Each structure stands twice: as C-alpha cells, then as structure tokens.
Amino acid sequence: MNIWAIVPVKPLKRSKSRLSPVLSVEQREAFSRVMLEHTLSVIRQVDAINETIVITRDTAVLALARDHHAQTLQETQDPDLVKSLTFATQVAAHNAAAGILIVASDIPFLQPDDLNGMIELAEKALHPRLVVLAPDRREDGTNALLVSPPGAIAYRFGVGSFHKHIAEANQIGASVSVYRSDSIALDIDVPNDLAIYRESLRDERWPGAADVREVQKFSAFDQINFSL
C-alpha cells in the first residue's frame, strides 16, 4: 500500500495555549518544535510510509519539515484543520497515495512500532475501505488516523473525534480497527498531560522520546506547578 503521512502543525509561537498556566511562550514554542522534530524523525523510520506532507502556515515549520525531507504545503492565513487536511489528502491522492496516515505533532513518546502497528492492522483488514484509529489516553481525541482510500471518510478532528471518526467509518461500511498503546496515547494539551509526560520520562521504556530538557533551558522547569 502506498501510504502518505500528513502532519498538520499550528504556528509554533501560538501553539499549546492551554499550557500557558505552566509554560511561557518561549517554552511552549521550544517544546512544540522538539515534539514536531520527534514526530518527523519517527515517521522517517517507518519503511511503509512513502512520503510525508507537513501542512502549516508557519514558515519556520516549513523549513524544518524540508530539513526532514518532508513535502510541504502552506495554509491560508485563516486555516481550518479539516479543510487543510482535506487539501493535503487531495494532493496525496493526486500522487497515487492509496492510504493516508494523519499523525499529530504533539505525541512525545511516539514510536515507529506505533505507526507500523497501525499499518499492519490496515493490511490485515483486507477490505476495500478501511480506517485505523489511535485514540488519545482519554479515548476522546484521535492522535493518529489511517484511512484508505484517501478521502473515504470526512475528517472530524476536535472534541470527541475518536467516536466521530468511528461513526463516519461505520456509515460507509468500512473496516474499523483501533490501535492502542501507551506511547501513542499521550498527547500534550493541558498541564496534567505535561505532568504525566514529565513523570514518564523517568521510565526507560521510551527511547528517543521528545526531550523535556529542551524546555528546561528557558527556566527552572522543576519549579513549574504541575498541579493545575
């Protein structure tokens, strides 16, 4: 299967606003960049992914993506996530992609085995239309989504997207598989996520995780209040 990955990225200076109670603008920007680089590095280690598209309106992100050998698409000044992903999907489909794997850029423990596991589930499905989902730790959001053929379902990213994507897949009679792992389930949105991440860094199960020390350079990270 000719699989293309798509990574949507918000402008780094405006990213992770819900972490503002515990991280400064500079910290959030640095952490977002480290997580994005980690994501792109992981994708490059997955042989089954033939191409990667990064879509953003941040010119610094576009340059970073090209450094990681990803193709780039620039969003409009007033981007909409679903519209941007739909556009990137159309570009991939025009270039003969048979499957689309959308991956969030804020999964610090993401591993190649996660994406390989999702692709293996897709290959085992033996169905003309298939959807593989990786939910977040709350089983509310969608941290990664594999869809074949491209555009088979409407994207429903946002609150409750995990269940909404399943409903979209069921509506067209697609094969639905769910991939779960601790490493793909933790995305960083709110201070409690950051606290879990910080504690989990002590666990040696996570080789190559996005390194919190990139954030430490800006302030006394250990003094941050993670109880919010």
C-alpha positions in Angstrom: 0.0 0.0 0.0 1.3 3.4 -1.0 0.9 5.3 2.3 1.5 9.0 2.7 1.7 10.6 6.2 0.2 14.0 6.8 1.3 16.1 9.8 -0.7 19.3 10.5 1.2 21.9 12.5 0.0 25.2 14.1 2.3 28.2 14.2 4.8 27.3 16.9 4.6 30.8 18.6 0.9 30.3 19.1 1.0 26.6 20.0 -0.2 24.9 23.2 -2.0 27.9 24.6 -3.7 25.7 27.2 -0.3 25.2 28.7 0.1 28.9 29.4 -0.6 28.5 33.1 2.7 26.5 33.5 4.8 27.3 30.5 5.9 30.6 28.9 5.5 31.4 25.2 9.2 30.5 24.7 8.9 27.2 26.5 5.7 26.2 24.5 7.4 27.1 21.3 10.5 25.1 22.1 8.6 22.1 23.3 6.3 22.1 20.3 9.4 22.2 18.0 11.0 19.3 19.8 7.8 17.2 19.6 7.4 18.0 15.9 11.0 17.0 15.1 10.5 13.8 17.1 7.3 13.1 15.1 9.1 13.6 11.8 12.1 11.5 12.9 9.8 8.6 13.8 7.9 8.8 10.5 11.1 8.6 8.6 11.9 5.3 10.4 8.7 3.6 9.0 9.6 2.0 5.7 5.9 1.6 4.7 5.4 5.4 4.6 6.5 6.6 1.2 6.0 10.3 1.6 5.3 12.9 4.3 3.4 16.1 3.9 3.6 18.8 6.6 0.9 21.4 6.3 1.2 24.7 8.2 1.3 28.4 7.8 4.5 28.8 9.9 7.4 29.4 7.6 9.9 28.2 10.2 8.0 24.9 10.4 8.0 24.6 6.6 11.8 25.0 6.6 12.2 22.4 9.4 10.0 20.0 7.6 12.1 20.3 4.4 15.2 19.6 6.5 13.5 16.3 7.5 12.8 15.5 3.8 9.1 16.1 4.1 7.0 17.7 1.4 5.3 21.0 2.5 2.0 22.8 1.9 1.3 26.3 3.2 -2.0 27.0 4.7 -4.0 30.2 4.1 -3.9 33.0 6.7 -7.2 31.7 8.2 -6.6 28.0 8.3 -9.2 25.3 9.2 -7.8 22.0 10.3 -10.3 19.9 8.5 -10.0 21.9 5.3 -6.2 21.8 5.5 -6.2 18.0 6.0 -8.7 17.6 3.2 -6.5 19.6 0.8 -3.3 17.7 1.8 -5.2 14.4 1.3 -6.2 15.5 -2.2 -2.6 16.3 -3.0 -1.5 12.9 -1.8 -4.3 11.1 -3.7 -3.4 13.0 -6.9 0.1 11.5 -6.4 -1.3 7.9 -6.3 -1.4 7.5 -2.5 -3.5 4.5 -1.6 -3.7 5.4 2.1 -3.4 8.5 4.3 -1.9 8.4 7.8 -2.5 11.6 9.8 -0.2 11.9 12.8 -0.5 14.6 15.4 2.7 16.5 16.1 2.5 16.6 19.9 3.0 12.9 20.8 6.3 12.9 22.7 6.5 9.1 23.2 5.5 8.2 19.6 7.5 5.1 18.4 8.0 3.6 14.9 6.3 0.5 16.3 3.1 2.5 16.7 2.8 3.6 13.1 4.0 0.1 11.9 1.3 -1.4 14.1 -1.4 0.8 12.6 -0.3 -0.1 9.1 -0.2 -3.8 9.9 -3.8 -3.6 11.1 -4.7 -1.9 7.8 -3.0 -4.6 5.8 -4.7 -7.4 7.7 -8.2 -5.8 7.2 -8.4 -7.0 3.5 -11.2 -4.6 2.9 -11.6 -2.0 0.1 -12.4 0.7 2.6 -10.6 0.8 5.9 -10.0 3.0 8.9 -7.4 2.5 11.7 -7.5 4.9 14.7 -5.2 5.5 17.6 -7.1 7.3 20.4 -5.7 9.6 23.0 -5.4 8.5 26.6 -8.9 9.7 27.3 -10.3 7.9 24.3 -11.9 11.1 23.2 -9.5 12.6 20.6 -7.7 10.9 17.6 -3.9 11.0 17.8 -3.4 9.1 14.5 -5.8 8.1 11.8 -5.1 5.8 8.8 -7.7 6.0 6.0 -7.8 4.0 2.7 -8.7 5.0 0.1 -7.8 8.7 0.7 -10.9 10.7 1.5 -13.0 7.7 2.3 -14.4 9.4 5.4 -14.9 13.0 6.4 -12.4 14.2 9.0 -13.9 15.1 12.3 -11.0 16.3 14.4 -11.8 18.2 17.5 -13.7 17.2 20.7 -15.0 13.7 20.5 -13.2 12.9 17.2 -12.4 9.3 18.1 -16.0 8.3 18.3 -17.0 10.6 15.4 -14.4 9.0 13.1 -15.7 5.6 14.0 -19.2 6.7 13.2 -18.1 8.1 9.9 -16.4 4.8 9.1 -19.4 2.7 10.1 -21.6 4.9 8.0 -19.8 3.8 4.8 -19.3 0.2 5.8 -15.6 0.5 6.2 -13.5 -1.9 8.2 -12.6 -0.3 11.6 -9.6 -1.2 13.7 -8.3 0.5 16.8 -4.6 0.6 17.7 -3.9 1.3 21.4 -0.5 1.8 23.1 0.8 4.0 25.9 3.3 5.6 23.7 0.8 7.0 21.1 -1.9 7.8 23.6 -0.3 10.7 25.4 -0.5 14.0 23.5 0.4 17.2 25.3 -2.6 19.6 25.5 -3.1 20.6 29.2 -0.9 20.9 32.3 -1.9 17.4 33.5 -0.6 15.9 30.3 2.7 17.7 30.9 2.9 16.3 34.4 2.3 12.8 33.2 4.9 13.3 30.5 7.5 14.6 33.0 6.9 11.7 35.3 7.1 9.2 32.5 10.4 10.4 31.3 11.9 8.5 34.2 10.7 5.3 32.6 13.3 3.8 30.4 10.7 2.3 28.1 10.7 5.4 26.0 13.9 5.6 23.9 14.2 8.7 21.8 11.3 10.5 23.4 11.0 14.2 22.8 13.3 15.6 25.5 11.9 17.8 28.2 15.4 19.3 28.6 14.8 21.4 25.5 12.2 23.2 27.7 14.4 23.3 30.8 16.8 25.7 29.1 14.3 28.6 29.5 13.6 28.4 33.2 13.8 26.3 36.3 11.5 23.6 34.9 11.4 21.7 38.2 9.7 24.7 39.9 6.7 24.7 37.5 3.4 24.0 39.2 2.1 20.8 37.6 -0.9 20.6 39.9 -3.1 22.9 37.8 
